[in-house]
Amino acid sequence: MAQVLIIEDDSRIRPLVMRSLGDLGYAVSSASTGMEGLTLAVDTRPDLVILDLGLPDVDGTQVLAMLRAVSDVPVIVASARDDDPSLIGCLDAGADDYVVKPYTTAQLEARIRAVLRRTASGGQDRPRATVVGGLSIDPAARTAELDGTVLDLSPREFDLLARLAEAPGDVVTKRQLLADVWHQAWGGSDKTVDVHLSWLRRKLGESASEPRYLHTVRGVGVRLSPPPSDG
């Protein structure tokens, strides 16, 4: 049974998450402040920490930094926005994954299982960088470069690009992207994918009418492949 520590100050969210994860078989403890959570993390040595970034006493990024100084416990950070600069800073500082509020129990548990699988393997399944033409995607470092220039991607844009890079040349349906990137296996709008693809295309210097890397297959999905000149 995995032990999960929730560091969350919202008195409405905290008991709901505790009860939901408890019903799924996790042993759950919680803290309502950053310093209390840090103390519990050190004293109880949980298997995973869910860390809210908007804490009342200490900023979540500082809690992560202090935690990383004394522990390598997996951390999933929670943010109200997927374009929050603090979220990117946390990922750079060693957070293992993130969720965006409001999230469902299914979304959170999917992230927990994925992180615990990775950490249980001792990093042996650490993904390598994928190169597609002049585009390089490194899932472990969460960085992407185009022709040697680092792309300024939001966490969700990077997740979308990284998912497509798992199998360059293969068409991925929008339903599958919603399931894998947004964890919306049932329901969710294709428009969500379309909007993020549009933002991603802009940063790749292309458009839907003149694609270079992101190619839409009408009625099927999207594939990531190099421009024709790159072979």
C-alpha positions in Angstrom: 0.0 0.0 0.0 1.6 3.3 -1.1 1.7 6.2 1.4 0.7 9.5 0.0 1.1 12.9 1.7 -1.1 15.7 0.6 0.1 19.3 1.3 -2.9 21.4 0.6 -4.4 24.4 2.5 -7.9 24.3 0.9 -10.1 22.8 3.6 -12.6 21.8 0.9 -10.2 20.0 -1.4 -8.0 18.3 1.2 -10.6 16.0 2.8 -12.1 15.1 -0.6 -8.7 14.0 -2.0 -7.9 12.1 1.1 -11.2 10.2 1.1 -11.0 9.5 -2.7 -7.4 8.2 -2.5 -8.2 6.3 0.7 -11.1 4.5 -1.1 -8.6 3.5 -3.8 -6.4 1.8 -1.2 -3.8 4.4 -0.5 -2.6 5.3 3.0 -3.1 9.1 3.1 -1.9 11.8 5.4 -2.2 15.5 5.0 -0.9 18.9 6.0 -2.4 22.3 5.6 0.8 24.4 5.6 4.1 24.1 3.8 6.2 23.7 7.0 3.9 21.2 8.5 4.0 19.2 5.3 7.8 19.4 5.1 8.1 18.1 8.7 5.7 15.2 7.9 7.5 14.3 4.7 10.8 14.0 6.6 9.3 12.2 9.6 7.0 9.8 7.9 8.9 9.2 4.6 5.8 8.8 2.3 6.0 7.1 -1.1 4.7 10.3 -2.8 3.9 13.9 -2.1 1.1 15.9 -3.7 2.2 19.6 -3.2 -0.1 22.5 -3.7 1.8 25.6 -4.9 -0.5 28.2 -3.3 0.2 27.6 0.4 -0.4 30.2 3.1 2.9 30.2 4.9 5.6 29.2 2.4 5.5 29.2 -1.4 5.2 25.7 -2.9 8.3 26.2 -4.9 10.3 26.9 -1.7 8.8 23.8 0.0 9.9 21.7 -3.0 13.4 23.1 -2.8 13.6 22.4 0.9 12.2 18.9 0.4 14.6 18.2 -2.4 17.5 19.1 -0.1 16.7 16.3 2.2 14.7 13.7 0.2 14.2 12.3 -3.2 10.5 11.4 -2.6 8.4 11.7 -5.8 6.4 15.0 -5.9 3.4 15.9 -7.9 2.7 19.6 -7.8 -0.8 21.1 -8.1 -1.5 24.4 -9.7 -4.5 26.5 -10.6 -3.1 27.2 -14.1 -1.0 25.1 -16.5 0.8 28.3 -17.6 1.8 29.2 -14.1 5.5 30.2 -14.1 5.9 28.6 -10.7 4.8 25.3 -12.2 7.6 25.4 -14.7 10.0 26.3 -12.0 8.9 23.3 -9.9 9.4 20.9 -12.8 12.8 22.3 -13.4 13.6 22.0 -9.7 12.8 18.3 -9.5 9.0 17.8 -9.4 8.0 14.6 -11.1 4.7 15.6 -12.5 1.9 18.1 -12.1 -1.9 18.3 -12.1 -4.0 21.4 -12.8 -7.0 22.3 -10.6 -9.8 21.4 -10.8 -8.7 17.8 -11.3 -10.6 14.6 -11.0 -9.6 11.6 -8.8 -9.1 9.6 -12.0 -6.7 12.2 -13.3 -4.7 12.4 -10.1 -4.5 8.7 -9.6 -3.3 8.2 -13.2 -0.4 10.6 -12.4 0.3 8.9 -9.1 0.5 5.4 -10.7 2.7 6.7 -13.5 5.1 8.4 -11.1 5.3 5.4 -8.8 6.0 3.1 -11.8 8.9 5.3 -12.9 10.4 5.6 -9.5 10.0 1.9 -8.8 12.1 1.1 -11.8 15.0 3.1 -10.4 15.0 5.3 -13.4 15.8 2.4 -15.8 13.0 3.5 -18.1 14.2 7.1 -18.2 13.1 8.1 -21.7 15.8 9.3 -24.2 15.5 12.4 -26.3 13.7 12.0 -29.6 14.9 13.8 -32.7 12.6 14.5 -35.6 14.2 16.6 -38.3 15.5 19.7 -36.6 13.3 19.1 -33.6 14.6 17.5 -30.4 12.3 16.5 -27.5 13.8 15.3 -24.2 11.0 14.0 -21.9 13.3 13.5 -18.9 14.6 17.1 -18.9 11.2 18.4 -20.2 12.9 20.5 -22.9 12.4 20.8 -26.6 14.7 22.5 -29.2 14.1 23.5 -32.7 17.2 23.9 -34.9 19.2 24.4 -31.7 16.9 27.0 -30.1 15.1 26.0 -26.9 11.3 26.3 -27.4 9.3 28.2 -24.7 6.5 25.8 -24.2 3.9 25.6 -21.5 3.7 22.3 -19.5 0.7 21.2 -21.5 2.2 22.1 -24.8 5.3 20.1 -23.9 3.2 17.1 -22.8 1.3 17.2 -26.2 4.5 17.4 -28.2 6.2 14.7 -26.1 3.2 12.4 -26.6 3.3 12.8 -30.4 7.1 12.2 -30.2 6.6 8.8 -28.6 6.0 7.4 -32.1 7.1 9.8 -34.8 5.2 9.2 -38.1 2.3 7.5 -36.4 -1.1 9.1 -36.4 -2.5 9.7 -32.9 -6.2 10.3 -32.6 -7.5 13.3 -30.7 -9.4 11.0 -28.4 -6.1 9.3 -27.5 -4.4 12.7 -26.9 -7.2 13.7 -24.6 -6.8 10.5 -22.7 -3.0 10.6 -22.5 -2.3 14.3 -22.1 -5.4 15.6 -20.4 -6.4 12.3 -18.8 -9.9 12.6 -20.1 -10.5 9.1 -21.4 -14.3 9.7 -21.4 -15.6 13.0 -22.4 -13.6 16.1 -23.2 -13.7 18.3 -26.3 -11.6 17.8 -29.4 -11.5 21.6 -29.4 -9.1 21.5 -26.4 -6.6 19.6 -28.6 -7.2 21.9 -31.6 -6.4 25.0 -29.5 -3.2 23.6 -28.0 -2.1 22.3 -31.4 -2.6 25.8 -32.8 -0.4 27.3 -30.0 2.2 24.6 -30.5 2.3 25.1 -34.3 2.8 28.8 -33.8 5.9 28.1 -31.7 7.2 25.6 -34.3 6.9 28.3 -36.9 4.1 26.7 -38.9 0.4 26.7 -39.4 -2.4 24.1 -40.0 -2.5 25.2 -43.7 1.3 25.1 -44.0 2.5 22.4 -41.6 6.1 21.4 -41.1 6.1 19.0 -38.2 2.5 18.6 -37.1 0.4 17.1 -39.8 -3.4 16.7 -39.4 -4.9 13.6 -41.0 -8.5 14.6 -41.5 -11.0 12.5 -39.6 -8.2 10.5 -38.0 -5.8 12.5 -35.9 -2.3 14.1 -35.9 1.2 12.9 -36.6 4.6 14.3 -35.8 7.0 13.9 -38.7 10.0 15.8 -40.2 9.6 18.3 -43.0 10.1 16.7 -46.4 13.4 18.4 -46.9 14.7 16.7 -43.7 13.9 13.3 -45.0 
